[in-house]
Amino acid sequence: MTEQRHDEGGDAARDAVRKAWAELVLTARRTVEDGLVVGTSGNVSVRVGGTVLVTPSGVPYDRLRPEDAVGVDLEGRQLLGDLAPTSELPMHLAIYRDTGAGAVVHTHAVHATAVSMLVPELPAVHYMTGALGGPVRVAPYALYGTDELAENMLRALRDRTGCLLQNHGTVTYGDNLSQAYDRTAQLEWMSRLWLTAAAVPGHTPTLLSPDQLRAARDKLQGYGQPAD
């Protein structure tokens, strides 16, 4: 792996970057395996201190090696690696600068992208909507890789941890890669659920109320095993 051009703590920092890059590559490969992206579409990033590790532009995820790690600072200046970062870097950096995100996942998931072409937000069809902060908004279309897209996305993400990008795909973020990926998977599943229910002739899907979503969100915060 190419060394960082700005030392952020010596061996411990380099070890943290190596581990984070390995997890990022596994997450990127999972987006392909789970059918959320095709080829090199979509991208993944994770923050390690002042460095944002990102998937490189146009490189198949199954070919990524430890020495292919790409890292930038919050202004987009490259700190690590020789490969060019993803073209969607402005979108990732906008999230890190605007939130406390630890990781970001962007996909071109089929069902979620289809929803982005039909409605201004994904209706509250399931209580997992609460895990994303409420009904998931659609950011107006803008050319990929542009500041305009990043700005549209941030507006759609207000008080949310995920959004849809019109005629494009999805963006979710979390404290870590596992949480960000889980939110992406849940968003795609809910999109498929709504499309399936809405397609039944003569029937309109029932939706959850704001009070029901708040109750679900509160309960989900305590979901799982207690922390050590």
KOLMIKOL-197709 format. One record per residue: z, y, x of N, C-alpha, C in turn; residue in one letter. Coordinates in steps of 0.001 Angstrom, whole numbers, padded with zeros to 6 digits, always signed. Example, Ala and Ser with C-alpha at 12.3 -4.5 7.8 and 13.67 -1.06 7.14 Angstrom:
// KOLMIKOL-197709
+007800-005690+013190+007800-004500+012300+007800-003300+013200A +007080-002250+012850+007140-001060+013670+007870+000030+012900S 
//
This chain:
// KOLMIKOL-197709
+000000-001208+000841+000000+000000+000000+000000+001249+000869M -000824+002198+000530-000839+003465+001250+000499+004161+001093T +001016+004711+002162+002315+005363+002089+002234+006665+001292E +003334+007037+000648+003382+008329-000023+003279+009444+001002Q +002567+010494+000625+002385+011620+001538+003597+012534+001551R +004471+012395+000547+005720+013164+000520+006855+012178+000380H +007671+012054+001415+008764+011097+001387+009800+011521+000364D +010167+010604-000542+011152+010925-001579+012410+010060-001439E +012742+009692-000227+013969+008942-000068+013828+007710+000790G +012745+007595+001554+012601+006515+002499+012326+005171+001860G +012930+004113+002454+012649+002740+002037+012993+002480+000583D +014085+003017+000090+014486+002784-001299+013448+003348-002262A +012947+004537-001951+011935+005153-002805+010641+004360-002769A +010238+003910-001583+009009+003130-001470+009143+001799-002208R +010322+001207-002147+010546-000052-002862+010479+000163-004372D +011025+001273-004840+010967+001589-006272+009528+001771-006724A +008722+002424-005893+007309+002627-006220+006578+001289-006258V +006848+000426-005292+006187-000888-005274+006502-001684-006536R +007767-001693-006925+008167-002443-008105+007557-001843-009371K +007547-000514-009450+006992+000153-010629+005487-000093-010732A +004799-000064-009592+003358-000309-009602+003054-001734-010076W +003840-002701-009600+003634-004088-010020+003809-004230-011531A +004823-003564-012088+005043-003624-013534+003928-002900-014277E +003460-001783-013729+002356-001050-014355+001103-001923-014429L +000784-002626-013356-000403-003487-013347-000277-004590-014380V +000890-005204-014480+001104-006249-015486+000932-005694-016899L +001438-004486-017122+001311-003864-018446-000141-003559-018754T -000874-003025-017781-002296-002727-017982-003070-003999-018303A -002785-005067-017588-003472-006331-017861-003124-006855-019248R -001917-006613-019673-001504-007072-020996-002282-006357-022097R -002632-005097-021892-003408-004386-022912-004758-005055-023128T -005327-005598-022065-006592-006325-022182-006359-007683-022855V -005361-008403-022381-005071-009740-022913-004751-009701-024403E -004100-008634-024848-003715-008522-026253-004784-007829-027104D -005939-007550-026513-007053-006998-027263-006917-005536-027634G -006071-004794-026915-005877-003377-027216-006884-002488-026503L -007519-003016-025471-008573-002281-024771-009680-003257-024402V -010848-002707-024061-011981-003499-023589-012389-002962-022231V -012565-003854-021276-012968-003425-019936-011933-002537-019286G -012370-001365-018827-011458-000444-018145-011033+000708-019043T -011264+000577-020359-010824+001628-021275-009305+001628-021372S -008738+002761-021821-007288+002879-021886-006715+003097-020498G -005435+003419-020440-004772+003646-019161-003262+003619-019344N -002558+003431-018239-001107+003265-018246-000516+004082-017109V +000672+004636-017333+001358+005358-016263+002858+005142-016364S +003543+005367-015254+004999+005273-015215+005513+006290-014202V +006644+006890-014523+007202+007921-013635+008293+007327-012753R +008215+007636-011466+009241+007242-010497+009657+008500-009760V +010776+009078-010172+011196+010349-009585+010168+011419-009876G +009691+012080-008818+008690+013128-008981+007269+012626-008895G +007084+011301-008837+005756+010711-008730+005390+010005-010032T +004175+010246-010505+003645+009541-011673+002599+008558-011177V +002888+007270-011317+001929+006225-010974+000986+006035-012149L -000323+005968-011884-001314+005836-012953-002370+004811-012565V -002962+004207-013584-004089+003330-013321-005263+004166-012795T -006020+003625-011847-007161+004372-011312-008346+004347-012268P -009271+005244-012064-010444+005363-012919-011455+004264-012629S -011887+003552-013686-013009+002637-013582-012789+001354-012812G -011535+000969-012531-011257-000264-011796-010700-001301-012764V -011340-002473-012905-010805-003520-013790-009377-003876-013405P -008524-004038-014394-007110-004250-014123-006837-005548-013371Y -007694-006561-013562-007452-007824-012864-007782-007748-011381D -008363-006628-010957-008683-006448-009539-007679-005560-008807R -006739-004995-009522-005778-004083-008897-004826-004838-007986L -004630-004285-006793-003746-004871-005789-002621-003896-005453R -001585-004359-004765-000498-003446-004383-000996-002238-003610P -002004-002436-002747-002502-001326-001938-003384-000358-002724E -003653-000658-003997-004463+000223-004832-003629+001236-005614D -002336+001284-005372-001460+002189-006122-001932+003630-006018A -001885+004306-007168-002278+005713-007251-001101+006502-007818V -000716+007573-007150+000393+008401-007615+000082+009874-007480G +000530+010657-008459+000334+012111-008438+001658+012790-008766V +001721+014094-008510+002890+014838-008963+002620+015379-010360D +003558+016125-010922+003427+016579-012303+002343+017636-012480L +001811+018140-011379+000696+019085-011450-000641+018395-011198E -000599+017087-010953-001829+016335-010749-002271+016210-009314G -001485+016730-008373-001847+016609-006957-001572+015186-006483R -002550+014572-005840-002417+013171-005449-001457+013022-004273Q -000477+012147-004469+000537+011882-003455+000369+010517-002815L -000306+009625-003513-000328+008227-003097-001678+007608-003423L -002258+006915-002451-003475+006155-002678-004748+006953-002451G -005859+006202-002381-007166+006795-002131-008083+006727-003350D -007755+005906-004335-008572+005803-005540-008322+007003-006447L -009353+007401-007182-009208+008518-008121-008375+008073-009321A -007452+008904-009791-006641+008542-010958-007475+008535-012234P -006932+007933-013278-007588+007883-014572-008103+009253-015015T -009228+009258-015719-009777+010511-016238-008887+011126-017302S -007983+010323-017869-007064+010826-018900-005771+011369-018311E -005785+011662-017011-004582+012173-016352-003987+013390-017063L -004777+014368-017546-004174+015514-018222-003296+015127-019412P -003685+014089-020123-002916+013635-021277-001568+013051-020836M -001593+012229-019815-000354+011630-019306+000598+012704-018780H +000078+013605-017958+000937+014630-017363+001509+015563-018420L +000739+015845-019466+001243+016705-020538+002474+016088-021187A +002458+014784-021370+003617+014104-021972+004823+014185-021045I +004619+013913-019761+005747+013955-018826+006337+015356-018712Y +005500+016358-018746+006002+017728-018635+006708+018187-019910R +006338+017609-021044+006845+018087-022337+007995+017252-022882D +008194+016052-022352+009208+015132-022888+010005+014507-021749T +010922+013659-022108+011677+012906-021111+011089+011532-020873G +009802+011359-021118+009150+010051-021017+009288+009443-019623A +009437+008119-019626+009430+007381-018372+008145+006610-018174G +007368+006414-019269+006127+005650-019196+005230+006027-020373A +003927+005901-020174+002938+006234-021204+001884+005138-021249V +001503+004749-022463+000434+003758-022646-000617+004344-023581V -001878+004314-023140-003006+004788-023960-003974+003625-024149H -004354+003336-025400-005281+002247-025677-006393+002694-026610T -007379+001808-026765-008465+001986-027728-008365+000903-028797H -007151+000599-029239-006912-000472-030204-007762-000285-031460A -008392-001375-031916-009394-001305-032982-008830-000784-034295V -007739-001381-034793-007232-001006-036112-006665+000411-036113H -005942+000762-035060-005389+002114-034981-006500+003152-034878A -007541+002853-034114-008661+003790-034000-009373+003931-035338T -009487+002822-036065-010097+002888-037396-009293+003798-038320A -007971+003680-038287-007118+004542-039109-007334+006007-038741V -007521+006285-037448-007702+007680-037002-008955+008316-037577S -009873+007500-038056-011130+007985-038618-011046+008186-040137M -009923+007787-040730-009828+007756-042189-008819+008729-042790L -007706+008944-042113-006608+009732-042684-006005+010640-041621V -005272+011698-042014-004649+012601-041035-003370+012038-040422P -002810+011002-041028-001656+010317-040448-001574+008912-041021E -001007+008007-040253-000799+006641-040724+000355+006646-041716L +000126+006246-042972+001200+006267-043962+002375+005372-043562P +003529+005657-044134+004763+004914-043818+004776+003581-044566A +004037+002616-044052+003907+001327-044730+004975+000321-044310V +005734+000636-043266+006714-000328-042744+007851+000437-042077H +009022-000196-042049+010180+000511-041487+010057+000774-039991Y +009168+000041-039291+008980+000322-037867+008367+001703-037625M +007877+002321-038691+007444+003720-038587+008581+004570-038043T +009816+004217-038422+010984+004954-037949+011153+004896-036448G +010690+003804-035812+010814+003681-034355+009931+004671-033623A +008915+005198-034317+008018+006174-033718+008354+007594-034147L +009440+007744-034907+009897+009063-035313+009444+009489-036689G +008582+008711-037342+008074+009053-038663+006603+008705-038762G +005966+009052-039887+004534+008771-040033+003741+009284-038831P +002877+008439-038316+002173+008744-037068+000967+009642-037338V +000966+010811-036719-000096+011793-036948-001362+011468-036150R -002471+012045-036619-003748+011929-035920-004055+013255-035232V -004250+013214-033919-004644+014409-033169-006138+014637-033365A -006561+015876-033685-007989+016153-033866-008803+015756-032635P -010033+015365-032879-010896+014902-031802-011159+016008-030763Y -011170+015584-029518-011619+016427-028405-012144+015485-027335A -013014+015974-026487-013611+015163-025437-012528+014563-024547L -012703+013290-024189-011703+012611-023358-011552+013309-022010Y -010332+013255-021496-010062+013818-020176-009918+015318-020126G -009903+015986-021290-009854+017457-021301-008459+017973-021623T -008223+019217-021244-006965+019867-021603-006866+020036-023118D -008009+020223-023780-008002+020363-025232-007450+019113-025894E -007865+017945-025414-007342+016691-025972-005841+016590-025735L -005405+016946-024533-003972+016895-024218-003176+017820-025131A -003691+019004-025405-003008+019948-026285-002960+019433-027722E -004066+018878-028207-004092+018305-029557-003088+017167-029680N -003024+016348-028625-002103+015217-028610-000653+015678-028676M -000298+016700-027887+001090+017174-027880+001514+017677-029254L +000618+018353-029958+000961+018814-031311+001206+017628-032237R +000385+016593-032109+000566+015403-032956+001827+014634-032584A +002280+014766-031356+003468+014042-030887+004778+014770-031191L +004718+015948-031765+005955+016678-032030+006914+015821-032861R +008126+015571-032314+009148+014741-032960+008689+013301-033157D +007722+012865-032393+007215+011492-032469+007132+010908-031060R +007072+009581-030984+006872+008919-029691+005513+008235-029628T +004663+008514-030609+003318+007970-030593+002423+008760-031530G +001123+008734-031245+000159+009370-032142-001175+008651-032031C -002053+008962-032980-003424+008480-032948-004320+009614-032468L -005377+009260-031775-006369+010221-031314-007630+009965-032131L -008075+010969-032861-009193+010788-033787-010441+010244-033078Q -010999+009177-033673-012194+008525-033126-012034+008146-031651N -010812+007794-031262-010565+007541-029835-009573+006392-029624H -008318+006531-030065-007352+005481-029780-005924+005890-030054G -005011+005394-029215-003586+005615-029409-002928+006109-028130T -001797+006794-028290-000927+007160-027174+000512+006941-027621V +001281+006241-026815+002717+006118-027054+003449+006322-025738T +004704+006729-025846+005516+006837-024640+006910+006295-024909Y +007638+006018-023826+008993+005492-023958+009786+005738-022695G +011008+005230-022689+011857+005381-021509+011334+004552-020341D +010613+003486-020659+010089+002575-019643+008801+001939-020159N +008148+001166-019311+006879+000552-019680+007025-000422-020833L +008103-001180-020836+008311-002150-021909+008400-001463-023264S +009165-000380-023336+009320+000332-024607+008019+001005-025028Q +007328+001623-024082+006057+002279-024409+005043+001267-024911A +004979+000109-024261+004033-000915-024695+004404-001463-026071Y +005674-001702-026304+006100-002215-027599+005717-001247-028714D +005866+000030-028469+005488+001022-029487+003981+001001-029742R +003198+000796-028684+001752+000671-028855+001412-000531-029720T +002031-001667-029418+001766-002890-030176+002182-002736-031636A +003336-002100-031873+003801-001883-033246+002850-000951-033999Q +002332+000078-033324+001419+001020-033953+000125+000321-034368L -000400-000523-033512-001605-001265-033857-001340-002230-035024E -000193-002888-035003+000150-003816-036092+000289-003083-037424W +000955-001929-037422+001111-001172-038666-000240-000645-039163M -001111-000290-038238-002445+000164-038628-003212-000969-039308S -003111-002142-038739-003780-003299-039348-003174-003622-040709R -001860-003502-040808-001178-003755-042077-001661-002798-043162L -001734-001499-042835-002177-000521-043831-003625-000744-044231W -004488-000995-043268-005893-001244-043577-006057-002471-044469L -005269-003507-044219-005344-004731-045017-004897-004476-046450T -003754-003795-046607-003227-003528-047948-004114-002549-048711A -004610-001517-048024-005425-000493-048685-006782-001034-049126A -007200-002157-048543-008511-002722-048864-008509-003574-050131A -007331-003855-050705-007254-004682-051913-007669-003834-053120V -008738-004190-053811-009223-003382-054937-008184-003266-056051P -008068-002065-056604-007188-001848-057743-005724-001709-057422G -005394-001660-056143-003984-001561-055756-003815-000466-054701H -002696+000233-054756-002354+001247-053772-001094+000812-053045T -001102+000756-051723+000093+000310-050995+001312+001186-051305P +002469+000558-051494+003708+001317-051633+004104+001849-050258T +004740+003025-050248+005149+003649-048997+006650+003861-048986L +007224+003931-047796+008654+004184-047658+008930+005681-047747L +010069+006019-048323+010449+007422-048474+011028+007945-047154S +011119+009272-046989+011750+009837-045791+013175+009331-045588P +013950+009190-046674+015317+008677-046560+015320+007239-046066D +014403+006429-046560+014322+005041-046108+013934+004961-044634Q +013042+005830-044212+012644+005850-042807+013781+006299-041900L +014526+007301-042344+015667+007770-041539+016700+006665-041386R +016970+005933-042462+017941+004837-042402+017459+003748-041436A +016155+003447-041488+015600+002434-040588+015667+002899-039136A +015337+004173-038913+015371+004717-037556+016781+004655-036988R +017767+005002-037787+019156+004975-037325+019587+003550-036992D +019179+002607-037835+019571+001217-037595+018851+000641-036378K +017606+001022-036176+016842+000523-035036+017424+000982-033710L +018128+002115-033709+018730+002612-032466+019798+001671-031939Q +020372+000853-032809+021387-000105-032377+020859-001527-032330G +019515-001686-032415+018916-003013-032467+018982-003690-031091Y +019152-005015-031087+019155-005782-029859+020545-006045-029331G +020627-006509-028099+021904-006848-027488+022582-005603-026944Q +023926-005548-027043+024631-004381-026505+024427-004233-025004P +024371-002977-024563+024196-002716-023122+025452-003139-022376A +025244-003563-021124+026390-003969-020280+027268-002766-019951D 
//
